[in-house]
């Protein structure tokens, strides 16, 4: 509390003292945009020619600088675009100055990961931050030809894949629910299609994707490990454009264009798998499996209107569904499993003055999972989900070159449905009171100052206060030692059940010797009030989102990190080394031996702590025909629960000692470009039986320590080539390209899970029990045709 109080005083002093220091200075502000599409350029650099001073545009392309009277030449730059200079006279009043940058003709020859200026990684106060543009992701090899932003993120140090081909990821020893994933500011609670093998993000609809895994800025909260901020394209406000692709498992189509040129635009992008449609004609109606199938589809849509340089309105949405059906008429069995996300975001940008920019957002998101099964006259239905109503207000105050202040707050109304089961048998209906629906308010306020104390020393000071309150209607049951209900306490609608809250200080310090060397250190505290609880031992849909309640306390963490950053060869190469330590409290798991029941799921939880530490090394080449990077992570991730593993610490299931990714891209000519990815990782941990024995003729097994066995190492090589034919006629608008990819080139059979197979019989004396490995993907070639006009 004392630390947070002192930080608040320091930030307040910085904020209120600046108007006195800024006398006789005038603001210059505006937007930086793409001249061909009108898209805002986030992170563009605006500098004063002949000096090292400069600022960057925010998420919406807005910038502001404060200058003394005089003549200046501003330089607007952004990687992949031609730099632009504008001379201005600063004197009697604030000025508006926007810039439209022209893309370079051959920008594909300079493939980079970040979109900051060339030495920004050394100069800024950001730690553990990775940015990718959609066009860069499309260069990488893809599973079955489907470009996936989340798989591209997994190639960075400190980020681990959840499993073979899986779009889920773990960051610095954190669980999957400890990643805040935003799509146009709307939280996304399930990012997977095809049971997690592909993500919900369609690269054609995405403009930028940013992952922050180190010092989390104060404007983000609610999670312990990272923030993945995905920004959709605004839509081309100059010309109509159509692009898409036909791939091995899915096809996609995007349409964008102006509603009012230079003022309003739209984009709509759709994608669908068609394996079910292709297979249907080959399955006879007399087949026992007729009617079985799987597909996913998603739609991204966005529209925006620029009323003036002071006001702009955005409306965006996402709708995605997975649908799995299995039918076996021979056994009179049928199951239906649909799940998916809906999000909607309404945003208003307003410029109050040349220094003050505001963004107001109203956000809705809904995630649902349903499971239905029928066998003869027996029916069962299960569903779970979470729905949010969210309001946000964020301010950017550009005091001067040395101070960029951010402050604001947000409020979320949560509705949780952890589990709901109903069923019937003949004419008997089974509908127990087991919905356990829960409601909660979550709110936060924050303030943050990015402050350059001197050319060498820069700090980012932030303070966030977050609070959470569970409210009624809610019924808490009191049970005896046998689990029978003996009493209950009922809370009315809106009545407080339990509340939590706390300060979250964020401190990042950067010390730079020059434009090529810097050292950074950060200390951050994070609170998390909602949790995803996973039962790895069950094949039923028991991964559920639950809030903090009387019985479930919030998670919180402290993360400490230090890093060294170095550029060399005229910024053609970037290198960094970051070490971190993370202390995690109030971690949640299911109790040992848990199986799904009709009880409130929170009655089955156990609680403990975790800690993770490691070293991340990163080397990247960003200039020339040959580009790429090497990322390596050495890490340890531990958990310790009094009620698990005899109270002894154990490695988390996502503990991975070594993790290596090598990415190479080469532009041979305007027609051909090549890329390759090699991945190596220590095997995943798992729990296996150590002893088998018989009790009254029944085979029994005794398990070893929790996650005490590590599977074989994981490694594979992916290759891709993109061929772009020459245009047939000058000025031809239609362009196409072929993307050839090979996943798992040398067909490595990587372990997915291990099971034990029993052959023979005890009575015959030939009983054998052998461990067998299951692997998912051998070598998989794919071809995708992409087009644009």
ABEGO torsion letter per residue (X at the ends): XAAAAAAAAAAAAAAAAAAAAABGBBBBBEBBBBAAAGBBBBGBBBBBBGBABBBBBBAAGBBBBBBBBEBBBBBBBBBGBBBBBBBBBBBABBBBBBBBBBBBABAAABBBABABBAAAAAABABBGBBBBBAAAAAABBBBGGBBBAAAAAAABBGBBBAEBGBABBBBGGBBAAABBBBBGGBBBABABBGGGABBABBAAABABBBBBABBBBAABBGBAABBBBBBBBAEBAABBBBBBBBBAABBBBBBBEBABBGABBBBBBBBBBAAAAAAAAABBAABAABGBEBBBBBBBBBBBBBABAABBBBBBBBBBBBBBBBBBAAAGBBBBBBBEBBBBBBBBBBBABAABBBBBBBBBBBBBBBBBBBBEABBBBBBBEBBBBBBBBBBBBBABAABBBBBEBBBBBBBBBABBBBBBBEABBBBBBAAGBBBBBBBBBBBBBBBBABAABBBBBBBBBBBBBBBOBBBBBBBBAAGBBABBBBBBBGBBABBBBEBBBBBBBBBBABAABBBBBBBBBBBBABBBBBBAABABBABBBBBBBAABBBBBBBBBBBBBBBBBGGGABBBBBBBBBBBBBGBBBBBBGBBBBABBAAAABBBBBBBBBBBBBBBBBABEABBEBBBBBBBBBBBBBAABGGGBBBBBAABBABBBBBBBBBBABAABBBBBBBBBBBBBBBBBBABBBBBGGBBBBBBBBBGABBBBBBBBBBBBBBBBBBBABBGBABBBBBBBBBBGAAGBBBBABBBBBBBEBAAAGABBBBBBBBBABBBBBBBBBBBBX
